[in-house]
Amino acid sequence: MIKSSDEESISFGDFLLNPKNMQTRKREFFERVNEMINWNPIVYRIEKLYSKDNGRPGFSALMMFKSLLLAQWYGLSDPELEDCLKDRISFKKFVGLQMEDDVPDETTICRFRNKLMEKDLLKKLFKILNAQLEQKGIFVQKGTLIDASIVNAGKGTNKTRDDEATWTKKNDKSYFGYKIHQAMDMGSGLVHSLDMTTAKVHDSEIWDSLLHGKERAIFADKGYYDVGYKRVLRFKDIYCGILDKNTTRRKLSSKQKRRNKRNAGLRAPVERFFAVIKEQYKYIRARYRGLKKNMEHMFMLGIAFNIERSIGLLYSKQKNLA
């Protein structure tokens, strides 16, 4: 039993029914997510996973998808997610479960995720979500920040090694795995494009396809330096924020060094995406074998990141208007 301030004895159930006792920052975040996102287009896509022949699932497709979001935000494995859905009231309410309802077990969660990946649905859902955020005016679409990051894959043995992962070298250190390529909206810090390749693919080979075509400025590090491409951007009246680098024939001038310092500060926010997915979402290494599955998982991380970032942006905007 819990004692109130006037020493009247109340039950734990009465305590839970009091909205003031349940309004945590986590619960407020979940409420804002449900207010911001129109789930109908997402439900329409994922419900197609189930045909009349294989029967209706025991849990709604939306409930399962929201559960996957929770797994990303809190870096949960499937068994951990199952446990959290059992004993965290805020998690239950977010996904739409009642206290007495059964929760999906780890096998059911895994099967649902695999179905999404098999149909390349996570990439489509990433685009659907971004379209909604664009309609809400959250995307600025004036400048794009480009970056890439290596994701290690397990070397394993000859039988368990990922045959699709490749080796690369960075700063005299060798890496085996994949590479995530991202394009971030400069004004909002939201990721508008994602791609994944094996680790050996050079950053400059993929980044052009990440652009949405409305950029007025593009920022990237020295790995993307190319004199010809810089001329093309300037010809199109697009500000080229690609950092200059020394060449065998010419060292950077004082002016180029000052420009690099300024542009490096402007492109710095692009690191936020990789910091969040690796530190907060615990995406330390590739979770699956093969490019396709890892790429689909990357889009799930992108969805989780953009939702969380958008809530922060909208909340700040509302506070400033108040």
N, C-alpha and C positions, 0 to 999 in steps of 0.2 A: 504494500500500500504506500501511497505518496501523501505526505502532509502538505496541505496548502498553508498560506500565510496566516489564515485564521484558525489553523490547527484542525480543520475539518478533514476527515479522511475521505479521499477520492480513489476510485479504481484506476488501474492503468489504462483501461479502455476509455474512461472519461477524459483522462489526460490526453490521449491520442486524438479524441474527437474535438478538442479545443484547437481551432485553426492557428492561434498564436503560438502554440507549442510545436507546431509542425512546419512553420514557415521558415525554413532554413535557406541559406544561399543556394544550396544544391537544388532544392525543390523549386525555388524561384527561377533558377536557370532552366529547369525542365519545363516549367509553365511557359516561359518565354519562347522556348523552342517550339512548343505546340501552337503558340499564338502566331509565330512567324511563318512557319512552313505550312503550305497547303499539301497535305499528305495524299490527296486523291490521285494526282498523276503518278505518284510513286506506287500507290496500292494497285492502280490499274496495270502497271508493268509487272510487278512481282506476283500478282495473283495468277498471271498466265503460266506460272511455273507448274500449276496444278491443273491437270486435265480432268475431264469427267471420268476417264477410265481408271486413273489411279486414286480416285477418291479425294475428299476434302481433308486437309490436314487437321490435326488436333488443336493447333494453335493458329491464330490469324497471321497472315503474311506480314501485316504492319507491326504486330506485336514482336515478331521474330526480327524484323529489320531494325526496330528501335532497340532491341536487345543487342544487336551487333554494334549499334552506335555506342551503347554503354560500354561494351567491351573495348572499343577504341579509346574513348575518353578516359577510362580508368585503367588501361593497360591490363585487362583481365584475360586469362586463359578461359577456355570453354568450361572446365570444372569450376573455376572461380566465379564465372558469370552465373552459372547455375546456382551456386550457393548464395550469391548476392541477390538474385531474384527471389530466393526463398525468404531471406531475412531482412532485406532493406525495403522499408515501406515506400520510400521515395522512388526506388527503382520500379516497384510494382505499379505504382500510380502512373509513372511515365509511360510504361509499356501497355497499360490498360488492364492489368490483372487485379482481381479482388483478393482480399486477404486469404480467403479459403480456396482460391483457385490453384490448380496444379501449375507447375512451371516446367518449361522444356528442359530435358536433361541434356548433358553435354553432347550426346550422340545426335539428338534432334537438331541442336544448334549447328553442329558440324555439317549435317546433311543439308540443311537449309543454305548455309554459306556456299557449299559446293554447287548447289543448284544455280545460285546466282552467278557463280564464276563460270560454270559451264556455258551459260547463255550470254556471257559478256555483259551482264545487266548492270554491274556496278559502274562501268564506264558511262552507260546511258543515264543512270541515276545521278551521277556527278554532273552531267550536262543539264539535266532537268532541274536540279537544285540551283545551279549557277544561273539558269534562265530566270528562275524566281527571284534570286537576289538582284539580278540586273533590273528586273521590272520594279523592284522596290527602290531602285536608285542607289544601291550600296556600292556597286562597281562604278569606278570613276572612268576607267578606260581612256586615260590620257597617256600614261607611260607604262612600260612593262619592264619588270626586273627578271633577269634570266639567271638560273643557277642549276647546278647538278651536284649530286652526292652519291657516293658509292655505298652500296648495301652489301655487306658480307654474306656469303652463303657458306654453309657447312661443307668443309672439304671432304669429310667422311672417308669411307673406304672405296675401293673400286666399284663395289656393288651399290653403295648408298650415295656416292657423290652425284651432285647435280650436273648432268652432262651438258646442260644448256648454259650454265654459268661459265664465265671466262676470266682470265687473269689480266690485270693491268698494273701499272706502276705509277705511284704518285709520291712526290718528294722522296724518291729513292726507297720507297716502301712498297712491297707487292701486296695486291688485294685480289681475292677470288670472289666473284659474285656478279652483282647487277649494278645498274646505275639509274637513279631517278632523275629525270629532267623536269624542271618546273618553270612556269612563267607566272609571275605574281603581278597583280594589279598594283601599280605604284601608289595610288591614292588611298586605297582601302586596306591593302595588305592581304587581300583574298587571292587564292590561287585560281587562275582562270584556265590554265592548261597543264596537263601532266602527260608524261610519256616515260617508258622504261625500256632500256636496252641492256645487253650484257655489258660487263664492266669495260671491255676493251674498246667500245665505241667512243670516239672522241666527242667531247661536248659540242664542238662546232658543226658536227655532222647532223645534229638533230634539232637544234634550237630554232631554226628558221620556221619549222612546221608548228612551233608552239605559239607563234604570234597570231593575234586575232585580226590584224589588218587595219585597226583604227589607231594604232600607236602614234603619238606625236614625239615620243622619246623612248629609247631603249637603253637599258643599263646592264652591263655584264662585266665579269672579271677578265683578267688578262688571257685566260684560256680561250676566249672567243675572239681574240685580236686577229683582225684581217684587214689589211689596207684597202683591198678592193671593195669589201663589204661596207666599210666605213664611207667610202665615196658614194656607194649606191644609196645609203641612208641619207646622206647629205643632199644628194640629187633629188630625193623624194621629200626633202624638207622635214626629215625626221631627225631630231637631235640624237647624236650618237654618243652614248655614255659608256661605250666599251673602253675599258682601261687600256692605255698604251703600254707597251713593254719594250725593253731594250732589244735591239737586233744586233747581229754580228757587225753590221756596217755603221750603226748609229746608236748612241746612247740617248736617253731621254733628256730633253732640255728642261730648264727650270720651269718654263711655262707648262710643259707636259706633266711634270711632277705635281705642280699645284692643281692642275686639272684633274689628275688622277686622285689626289687627296679629296677634292670636292666630290667627284663622282663616286668614290668609294663610300663616302658617307651617305650619299643618296641611295646607293644600291644595298646598303647594309641590312635593311628590313627583310630582304629576301631570305636571309638565314633563319628567320623566325620559324618558317614551316618545318625545316629540318630539325631545328632545336626542339620544337613541340612534339613531333612524331617520335623522335628518338628518346627524349627525356621524359615527357609526360605520358605518351602513349606506349612507351617501352618497346619501340620498334628498333631493336638492337641489331637484328640480322634478318635475312629473308626467311619467311615462315614456311615457304613451300618449295617444292622442286619444280623447275620449269618456269619459263618466262611468263606464260599466259596467266597462271594462278597468281604469281607474284605481282603482275601488273594489275590484276583485278583487285587484289588486296590494297595496292597503292591508291586506287581510286576510292576505296572505302575510307582510307586514312584522309584523303583529300576532302571527302564529304564531311567527315567528323570535324576536321580543322576549319573548314569554311563556315559550318554551322556555329561552332563555338566562337570564332572570330566575329561573325555577323552579329551575334547576340551582344557581344561587347561593344561593337560599334553603335548599334541601335540604342543600347542602354545609355551610353555616353551622350549620344545626340539628344535623347529625351531629357536627361539631367540638365543639359545646357539650355534646353528650351524652357524648362520649368522655372 
